């Protein structure tokens, strides 16, 4: 008998936790996994947690499909990439028109769009859903970014809305647009996460190397900052990471951990998407580059041997200035991330609602923060404009950018790399100036490639009569003399 409200395939870390979350919210979930032993483990877990009454476990795929109410909603939570395509092909013979596959892994949004387009003529719905919050979020309430077939979203809406994190009684789950919209927004979420983490690490560097603070002292500052405008999950966990002591040595754990950070690709995807659409996202790009530099430990050790240890003079910045610098960097980084989303929305015809996106990131996900509540309110008033010109944030930025400037200057003098913070400052300075320097670039491009330039009142695609290479060669003795 078909009694399950929803099906779920893929009982590794994320799928198991999501299935337990669904069962806990009172929905019946049918579960399946390629390797049967994972099903047994899951049933044992569900039994232990008193949730097995809401679980239908099936090792046979046909029985699994038959146990789900029609039109079927089937979550797949398998490894991103080829396994998703294999799973779609595996499921297709069993599905009927109107059924939907809801793919909740970390898929590249262009893959999601391709799968959506492939299934549409077959009248099989395809939802590409970004789920943020890791294992803990999947179990107790993640942020859920839905894209794909709108009709089938409504079939699964009640379940997905119920299992998401809640903020002030509102679910952190929303339908954002067709095709790859959900996975695109999740990708940019991760890009913003990269920026937040890198800027926090840079500020820690100033505290450690410029102010001579111990990890414990840094931890106390982050705990304090978590009570103010920077209040967020990442600031909170930074306090815990810095306070942790290694049991084996009794030393601060952070000082024993190697300064090499890995990455799985979503930061790179964000940076590529931004570049492809011509939207500057320098904070995300800086954060991705900083991780890549961090991974080249051997090269850094060799380069330090050549140049000598950085000449780290004691810096004059205060902790209050560091807090403001971090806030300013964060505003710029979010402004860039949301500008990328706004442009993608325009290019793909998604109508992505920026205020709603900020809302569903307020809880459940890694970048959750008080700041996002302010952002969603500001976007609700200000439309899809750059955050840097949305009135509430203009006031914050006017107050905070002098501190960012002071910290970046101190970094340059004190030889602290501030890849992300300095990128944010340069973006701000470029964005807020009416007169830049690209007039010279227009001239250069016309000189070597006849690309033309524009003069106000005289039109565009104008050309100058530049000296030829031969003429320049002839001028050389004159210049030299
Ligand atoms: P994994 O990414 O480790 O994938 C393991 C699951 O994929 C198992 O159920 C495995 O089945 C199944 N699978 C594979 Br591998 N190849 C398959 C195939 N060809 N056909 C059918 N099933 C196949 O699991 P995860 O860490 O739970 O992550 C799931 C998704 O969620 C990923 O896309 C991940 O990027 C995303 N995500 C993860 C996190 C996190 O914190 N871990 C957070 C947010 C999003 P088997 O048991 O038979 O091998």
Boltz pocket constraint, residues with backbone or C-beta under 6 A from the ligand:
constraints:
  - pocket:
      binder: B
      contacts: [[A, 9], [A, 10], [A, 11], [A, 12], [A, 13], [A, 14], [A, 15], [A, 33], [A, 34], [A, 35], [A, 38], [A, 77], [A, 78], [A, 79], [A, 80], [A, 82], [A, 83], [A, 84], [A, 86], [A, 87], [A, 104], [A, 105], [A, 106], [A, 107], [A, 131], [A, 132], [A, 133], [A, 134], [A, 135]]
      max_distance: 6.0
